[in-house]
Amino acid sequence: MWLLLILVSSSGCTLKTTLHTTTDGTTEFLSSTSGKSWWTEEGLVKSGEHARAFVATNYDNLLQEMAQGKGEYLHAFGTILGVPSHQQALLQHLVQTQYAALAEIPVFHGEDQLNRFIVHVQQA
């Protein structure tokens, strides 16, 4: 009984730390000056800024699905980039083959890196 209690309480700390670490980079990046320029005063994404905002807010899920070569986030990202539905499977395959290079781009280190990530996907 005590062992179970210890395991449950320690895993909660790990989960909290993991969530904090995962969201820390996103929060920091979105709080930067460049991230704020993506939004209107009403809280909507400005025209032409959808890809940057999507990657910044969904990076972890997107990267995981890129590794798998499928998923809702990856499909949505393709749609934002203007990929027609009949070419989504090809995009997903190409992005999966480029996963190692994409995963190395530090998107939270500034807008230049974020743009580099998006351009790399578009070139795939």
C-alpha positions in Angstrom: 0.0 0.0 0.0 2.7 2.5 1.0 4.7 1.6 -2.1 1.7 2.4 -4.3 1.2 5.7 -2.6 4.9 6.6 -3.1 4.8 5.6 -6.8 1.6 7.6 -7.4 2.9 10.7 -5.7 6.3 10.6 -7.3 4.9 10.1 -10.8 2.7 13.2 -10.3 5.8 15.3 -9.6 7.4 13.9 -12.8 4.3 14.6 -14.8 4.1 18.2 -13.4 7.8 18.7 -14.2 7.4 17.3 -17.7 4.4 19.5 -18.5 6.2 22.6 -17.1 9.3 21.8 -19.2 7.3 21.2 -22.3 5.2 24.3 -22.0 8.1 26.5 -20.8 9.7 27.0 -24.3 6.3 27.6 -25.9 5.3 30.2 -23.4 8.6 31.9 -23.5 8.6 32.0 -27.3 5.0 33.2 -27.6 5.7 35.9 -25.0 8.5 37.3 -27.1 8.1 40.4 -29.2 7.9 38.4 -32.5 5.3 36.0 -31.2 3.0 38.9 -30.2 3.1 40.3 -33.7 1.2 37.2 -34.9 -2.0 38.2 -33.1 -4.6 40.9 -33.6 -5.9 42.8 -30.6 -9.0 40.5 -30.7 -6.7 37.4 -30.1 -7.0 36.1 -33.7 -4.0 35.0 -35.8 -3.1 37.6 -38.4 -3.3 36.7 -42.0 0.0 35.1 -43.2 1.0 34.1 -39.6 -0.9 30.9 -39.3 2.0 28.5 -40.0 4.2 30.2 -37.4 1.5 30.3 -34.8 0.6 26.7 -35.4 4.1 25.4 -35.1 4.9 27.4 -32.0 1.7 26.3 -30.2 1.7 22.6 -31.4 5.4 21.9 -31.9 5.6 18.8 -29.6 2.5 17.1 -31.1 3.5 18.1 -34.6 7.1 16.7 -34.2 5.8 13.4 -32.8 3.4 13.0 -35.7 6.2 13.9 -38.2 8.2 11.0 -36.8 5.2 8.7 -37.3 4.4 10.1 -40.8 0.7 10.6 -39.9 -1.7 12.4 -37.6 -4.2 15.2 -37.2 -1.6 17.9 -36.3 0.5 17.0 -39.4 -2.6 17.0 -41.6 -3.7 20.4 -40.2 -0.2 21.8 -40.7 -0.3 20.6 -44.3 -3.6 22.3 -44.8 -2.3 25.5 -43.4 0.6 25.3 -45.8 -1.9 24.9 -48.7 -1.3 21.2 -49.4 -4.3 19.8 -51.3 -6.0 16.8 -49.6 -5.0 14.5 -52.4 -1.3 15.3 -51.7 -1.4 15.1 -47.8 -0.2 11.5 -47.8 2.8 12.4 -49.9 3.6 15.4 -47.6 3.4 13.1 -44.5 5.7 10.6 -46.1 8.2 13.3 -47.2 8.2 15.0 -43.8 8.8 11.6 -42.1 11.9 11.1 -44.2 13.1 14.6 -43.2 12.3 14.1 -39.5 15.9 14.0 -38.3 16.7 17.3 -39.9 13.5 18.9 -38.7 13.9 17.8 -35.1 17.3 19.5 -35.0 15.9 22.9 -35.8 15.6 24.8 -32.5 12.3 26.6 -33.3 12.1 28.3 -29.9 15.3 30.1 -30.4 13.7 32.9 -32.5 11.6 33.6 -35.5 14.5 32.8 -37.9 14.7 29.2 -36.7 10.9 28.9 -36.8 10.9 30.2 -40.4 13.7 27.7 -41.2 11.6 24.9 -39.9 8.5 25.9 -42.0 10.6 26.4 -45.1 12.2 23.0 -44.7 8.7 21.4 -44.5 7.6 23.3 -47.6 10.6 22.2 -49.5 10.0 18.6 -48.6 
